[in-house]
Amino acid sequence: MGKSKCFLFTLCLALLFAAAVSSKARADEWDHATKLTFSEPVEIPGRVLDAGTYWFTLADSQSDRNIVQIWNADRTQLVTTVLAIPDYRLHPTGDTVIKFDERPSGSPEAIHAWFYPGDNFGQEFVYPKTRATELAKQVSQPVLSVRDDNPPEQLKQATVKAVNPSGEEIEVAEVVVSQPVAQQPMGQSLPQTASSLPLILALGLLSLAGAVALRVIVQKRAWSNC
């Protein structure tokens, strides 16, 4: 009898742990929490990140234009907040993908977009207008821009434009498509997170095994009382 109670107690703890892990996985999917490690400095809107580990999350995943929050390695300090707009792709992958824009020799690579595993759209970063104007001339292509003086709390309402290589401000629709189109691979990818499907399947199997084991214990106890 004592062994049965011990086994049952252990089983309950395992199921509670599985439920907690499942809840955490759903939370990470909602805000797209992604751990990224850069071996060299990388440029993001408004600053350059030193080489190291960071967390990228979405502040509002329900918005058609998203706010990306970048945290330190243990997610205890918000490093910066970045405005982004959807960047579509035809073929989602099971890994995190970071697109980098070309930069002049000697300059850190700049993040163009971030794709969460399984999504057919990612977050294309929007740069402050002054820097966007410089970048457009350097790379000879339009760069998304926003006013330099927008505070983080007002980024969601900010008006996004684009700057072409000549310094002229143009509409975003002339640069960014509203639906996925065929495109050539560009930039580099950093595999960091995998799909949560294997975890969900494992939790389901664990729950099923727990139910079967519990039924066997109950039946044994019933037989022993006969």
Secondary structure by P-SEA (a helix, b strand, c coil): caaaaaaaaaaaaaaaaaaaaaaaaaaaaaacbbbbbbcbbbbccccccccbbbbbbbccccccbbbbbbbccccccccbbbbbcbbbbcccccbbbbbbbbbcccccccccccccccccbbbbbbccaaaaaaaaaaacbbbbbcccccccccccccccccccccccccccccccccccccccccbbbbbccccaaaaaaaaaaaaaaaaaaaaaaaaaaaaaac
